[in-house]
Amino acid sequence: MRPGRADVVAEQLLELVLDGTFPVGGALPSESELAQRFGVSRLTVREAIRSLVPTKVIDVQQGRSSLVNPTKCWSPLDGRLLLARSRVDGDPLLLPRRLVEARRAVEVAIVELAASRRTEAHANG
């Protein structure tokens, strides 16, 4: 399936944040300016911006410019953003470190669950 225009614009916006064109902590240009830049309608730009709100990349405030949130606010559950954060923060080891942390947390939980379900049959088997 081909991505829609809003998805493409959202990816382009994210790239412009990552390359510093729209700096973290700064305001985005108006919807009209972004629409002109990307050659799409304001509605498409609005939809693209809205798609980045749940990931916490962008903060939309009614009647004000949309702001680029600091990377520490970005969703830790979106792998694409985890990789992007490591690029913006200049820490190429951020993603591997986070993955190791997640793996350790899961492994500890699995060991605890296995221990709580252990029976004599397991011990003698």
C-alpha positions as CSV (number, residue, x, y, z in Angstrom):
1,M,0.0,0.0,0.0
2,R,1.3,3.4,-0.9
3,P,1.5,6.0,1.8
4,G,-0.9,9.0,1.6
5,R,0.2,12.5,1.1
6,A,-0.1,13.4,4.8
7,D,2.1,10.4,5.7
8,V,4.7,11.6,3.2
9,V,4.6,15.1,4.6
10,A,4.8,13.8,8.1
11,E,8.0,11.9,7.2
12,Q,9.4,15.0,5.5
13,L,8.6,17.1,8.6
14,L,10.4,14.6,10.8
15,E,13.4,14.7,8.5
16,L,13.5,18.5,8.7
17,V,13.4,18.3,12.5
18,L,16.2,15.7,12.4
19,D,18.4,17.8,10.1
20,G,17.9,20.9,12.2
21,T,15.8,22.9,9.7
22,F,13.1,23.0,12.3
23,P,15.0,22.8,15.6
24,V,13.9,21.0,18.7
25,G,12.2,23.5,21.0
26,G,11.4,25.8,18.1
27,A,8.1,26.6,16.4
28,L,7.1,25.2,13.0
29,P,6.3,27.6,10.2
30,S,2.6,28.3,9.6
31,E,0.5,25.7,7.9
32,S,0.3,27.9,4.8
33,E,4.1,28.1,4.6
34,L,4.5,24.4,5.0
35,A,1.8,23.7,2.4
36,Q,3.7,25.9,0.0
37,R,7.0,24.2,0.8
38,F,5.6,20.7,0.3
39,G,3.3,21.5,-2.6
40,V,0.2,20.3,-0.8
41,S,-3.0,21.7,0.8
42,R,-3.1,23.2,4.3
43,L,-5.5,20.3,5.2
44,T,-2.8,17.8,4.3
45,V,-0.2,19.7,6.4
46,R,-2.7,19.8,9.3
47,E,-3.2,16.0,9.0
48,A,0.5,15.4,8.8
49,I,1.1,17.5,11.9
50,R,-1.7,15.7,13.8
51,S,-0.1,12.4,12.9
52,L,3.1,13.4,14.8
53,V,1.2,14.6,17.9
54,P,0.7,11.1,19.4
55,T,4.4,10.4,19.1
56,K,5.0,13.6,21.0
57,V,7.4,15.0,18.3
58,I,5.1,18.0,17.8
59,D,3.0,19.9,20.4
60,V,0.0,21.6,18.9
61,Q,-1.4,24.5,20.8
62,Q,-4.7,26.0,19.7
63,G,-4.2,29.5,18.2
64,R,-0.4,29.3,18.4
65,S,2.4,27.8,16.4
66,S,3.1,24.1,16.7
67,L,6.3,23.4,18.6
68,V,8.9,20.7,18.1
69,N,9.2,18.9,21.5
70,P,12.6,18.1,23.0
71,T,13.7,14.6,22.0
72,K,13.3,13.3,25.6
73,C,9.6,13.8,25.2
74,W,9.3,11.7,22.0
75,S,7.5,8.4,22.2
76,P,9.9,5.7,23.4
77,L,7.7,3.0,21.8
78,D,8.2,4.1,18.3
79,G,11.4,2.4,16.9
80,R,11.6,5.0,14.1
81,L,11.7,7.8,16.7
82,L,14.2,6.0,18.9
83,L,16.6,5.8,16.0
84,A,15.8,9.4,15.1
85,R,16.5,10.6,18.6
86,S,19.9,9.0,18.6
87,R,20.7,11.0,15.4
88,V,19.4,14.3,16.9
89,D,21.1,13.8,20.2
90,G,24.4,12.7,18.6
91,D,24.3,9.4,20.5
92,P,24.6,6.6,18.0
93,L,24.5,4.1,20.9
94,L,21.1,5.3,22.2
95,L,19.1,2.7,20.3
96,P,21.2,-0.3,21.1
97,R,21.3,0.7,24.8
98,R,17.5,1.1,24.9
99,L,17.1,-2.3,23.3
100,V,19.4,-3.9,25.8
101,E,17.5,-2.2,28.7
102,A,14.2,-3.5,27.3
103,R,15.6,-7.0,26.8
104,R,16.9,-7.1,30.4
105,A,13.5,-6.0,31.7
106,V,11.7,-8.7,29.7
107,E,14.2,-11.4,30.7
108,V,13.9,-10.7,34.4
109,A,10.1,-10.8,34.1
110,I,10.3,-14.2,32.3
111,V,12.6,-15.7,34.9
112,E,10.3,-14.5,37.7
113,L,7.3,-16.0,35.9
114,A,9.1,-19.3,35.3
115,A,10.2,-19.5,38.9
116,S,6.6,-18.8,40.2
117,R,5.2,-21.6,37.9
118,R,7.9,-24.1,38.7
119,T,6.6,-27.5,40.0
120,E,8.3,-30.6,41.4
121,A,7.8,-32.3,38.0
122,H,10.0,-29.6,36.5
123,A,12.7,-30.1,39.2
124,N,12.7,-33.9,38.7
125,G,12.4,-33.8,34.9
